[in-house]
Amino acid sequence: MRANGGFTLTEALVVLMIIGVLAAIGFPAMTRLLQAQSIRSASYDLHADLIYARSEAIARGVTVSIIGNATTDFKQGWNIRENGGGTVLRTQPSRDSAINFTSTASSITFDRNGRTDSAAAVAFNIVPTDGSTQDSMKRCIRLDPQGRPRTAEGACS
């Protein structure tokens, strides 16, 4: 009579092969999920900071600006600063994810009434670097001249 003390080599190899197949199937899906989350996170952060800058301009009664660290490439981060004293109110660091995050303006200034200094609407486009054509993988944030941000799924056109 033989004692059952563990797994055979064949059983262990079959389990490892099953895990390998599942990992090979799941890795691309996980990569897309992480990229989509990076895009959502960037859009949520910018949307919140636009609302914050506008509310601070109204509350403090001064002009407040959001300034990109690298002109219109907001992937490199941005600062929110009070224009009167130059006080930095909030800083957003650069992002290392595989996204393109560009704007039609390098800075946005809110006056004491919460309106922007730009006559035209400012748009922020957040898309994956792999050229994905799915609108669910893209975000567009538009800031109207009244200073209100709007987020939409898909690229800015």
LINUR-V922567 format. One record per helix or strand of 2 or more residues. SS is the DSSP state (~ for helix, > for strand). FROM is the first residue (numbers start at 1). TO is the last residue. If there is no record, write none. Layout:
ss from to
SS FROM TO
SS FROM TO
This chain:
ss from to
~ 9 60
> 64 68
~ 74 76
> 78 82
> 88 92
> 99 103
> 107 110
> 122 128
~ 135 137
> 139 143
> 149 153
